[in-house]
Amino acid sequence: MSTPEEQPSLKDALARARAAAKDIAAVLNEPPGWEPIWKRPRTPKNDKAKKAELRKQRRRLQDAGKRRLAAGQSRWPRSRQNRIGNAAARRDARALSRVRHFNAWLW
């Protein structure tokens, strides 16, 4: 029967295994195991790549602004009847929501 001093502790074995894994990875010239993307070192971009990314972002935002403007403009010249109908519907919806909230404690 072996004594507890002879048996390697779990922590020691784990530390030895991790050190060996790093040595093997260094020999193979690979990164040591898997690590989450937020812990990986950042690869710096050159000026050309930065400007290209900013150009794409600016273009995307400009296109979104144009779409937003076009969506607002398309609804702009409404007929009078349409406006009256919408206002009446809004009034009805407002009254219904007031009633619903007022009587909420009854339900």
HUVENSUL-V416087 format. One record per run of one state. SS is the DSSP state (hx for helix, st for strand, lp for the rest). FROM is the first residue (numbers start at 0). TO is the last residue. If there is no record, write none. Layout:
BEGIN
SS & FROM & TO
SS & FROM & TO
END
This chain:
BEGIN
lp & 0 & 8
hx & 9 & 27
lp & 28 & 35
hx & 36 & 38
lp & 39 & 45
hx & 46 & 73
lp & 74 & 78
hx & 79 & 101
lp & 102 & 102
hx & 103 & 105
lp & 106 & 106
END
